[in-house]
Amino acid sequence: MRFKQFIYFIASDCFKSETVLFLRQAAHCLSRCLREISSVALITMTKLLEWLFAVSVVVAAWALVTFDLLDLSLPQTYREVAWPMPLYLLVSFGCYSLATVGYRVATFNDCEEAAKELQGQIAEAKEDLRKKGLKM
């Protein structure tokens, strides 16, 4: 029961504070900036630039919360949770990558037709080389 009370306290504190208003305004400003950037014909954002931009926004938000750069007077609990967040994200990404590779390996389709075609081409190449005088 204490855990539920703690979560309720954090949620009610979060929704009452000015932090949510600030974060909503920041998200609105960010989406407006992204629309402006994408509407400019001279700039085409590749996938690399999109990922770098997203990562830099996350790093900036982490730095703002962790080091309290804007003097938002966030509770100490928020900073304690935000401090190890990059490590958690890195471990989560590693687990996701490992699970994705494992799933793809487990569901890899056998290409029996391609294998037969390749074996036929190998036999054809061996015969062609025998005709040319190569002994195998």
C-alpha positions in Angstrom: 0.0 0.0 0.0 2.9 2.4 0.6 4.0 2.0 -3.0 0.6 3.1 -4.3 0.6 6.1 -2.0 4.1 7.1 -3.1 3.0 6.8 -6.8 -0.1 8.9 -6.1 1.9 11.5 -4.2 4.4 11.8 -7.1 1.6 12.0 -9.7 -0.4 14.5 -7.8 2.7 16.6 -7.1 3.7 16.5 -10.7 0.3 17.5 -12.0 0.0 20.4 -9.5 3.4 21.8 -10.1 4.4 24.4 -12.7 6.8 21.8 -14.1 4.1 20.2 -16.2 3.1 23.5 -17.6 6.7 24.3 -18.5 7.2 20.8 -20.1 4.0 21.2 -22.2 5.1 24.6 -23.4 8.5 23.2 -24.2 7.0 20.3 -26.2 4.7 22.7 -28.1 7.7 24.9 -28.9 9.7 21.9 -30.0 7.0 20.6 -32.3 6.5 24.1 -33.8 10.3 24.3 -34.4 10.3 20.8 -36.1 7.4 21.9 -38.4 9.3 25.0 -39.3 12.5 23.1 -40.0 10.8 20.5 -42.1 8.9 23.1 -44.1 12.1 24.7 -45.3 12.9 23.4 -48.8 16.6 23.7 -48.4 17.0 21.4 -45.5 16.2 17.7 -45.9 16.7 15.8 -42.7 18.1 12.3 -43.2 17.4 9.5 -40.7 20.8 10.2 -39.2 20.0 13.8 -38.5 16.6 12.9 -37.1 18.1 10.4 -34.7 20.9 12.9 -33.7 18.3 15.6 -33.1 16.1 13.3 -31.0 19.1 12.1 -29.0 20.3 15.7 -28.4 16.8 16.7 -27.2 16.7 13.8 -24.7 20.3 14.6 -23.5 19.3 18.2 -23.1 16.2 17.3 -21.1 18.2 14.9 -19.0 20.8 17.6 -18.3 18.2 20.2 -17.4 16.5 17.8 -14.9 19.7 16.3 -13.5 21.7 19.5 -13.0 18.6 21.8 -12.4 20.0 24.3 -15.0 16.8 26.3 -15.3 16.1 26.5 -11.5 12.8 24.7 -11.8 13.1 23.7 -8.2 12.2 20.1 -8.9 12.0 17.8 -5.9 15.2 15.8 -5.1 13.3 12.6 -6.0 13.2 13.7 -9.7 16.9 14.3 -9.8 17.6 11.0 -8.1 15.5 9.2 -10.7 16.9 11.1 -13.7 20.6 10.7 -12.8 21.0 6.9 -13.7 18.5 7.2 -16.6 21.1 7.1 -19.4 22.4 3.8 -18.0 18.9 2.4 -17.9 18.2 3.5 -21.5 21.5 1.9 -22.6 20.7 -1.4 -20.9 17.1 -1.3 -22.3 18.4 -0.7 -25.8 20.9 -3.6 -25.4 18.1 -5.9 -24.3 15.8 -4.8 -27.1 18.6 -5.4 -29.7 19.5 -8.8 -28.3 15.8 -9.8 -28.3 15.4 -8.6 -31.9 18.4 -10.5 -33.1 17.3 -13.6 -31.3 13.8 -13.4 -32.7 15.0 -12.9 -36.2 17.4 -15.8 -35.9 14.6 -18.0 -34.5 12.2 -17.1 -37.3 14.7 -17.2 -40.1 13.1 -19.0 -43.1 14.9 -21.8 -44.8 15.2 -21.2 -48.5 15.1 -24.7 -49.9 14.6 -23.6 -53.5 17.6 -21.2 -53.3 19.7 -24.0 -51.7 18.8 -26.4 -54.6 19.6 -23.7 -57.2 22.9 -23.0 -55.6 23.8 -26.7 -55.4 22.9 -27.0 -59.1 25.1 -24.0 -60.0 28.0 -25.6 -58.0 27.6 -28.9 -59.8 27.5 -27.0 -63.2 30.7 -25.1 -62.3 32.5 -28.3 -61.3 31.5 -30.0 -64.6 32.6 -26.9 -66.6 36.0 -26.9 -64.8 36.4 -30.7 -65.4 35.8 -30.1 -69.1 38.6 -27.5 -69.0 41.0 -30.0 -67.5 40.9 -29.1 -63.8 41.0 -32.2 -61.6 39.0 -32.1 -58.3 
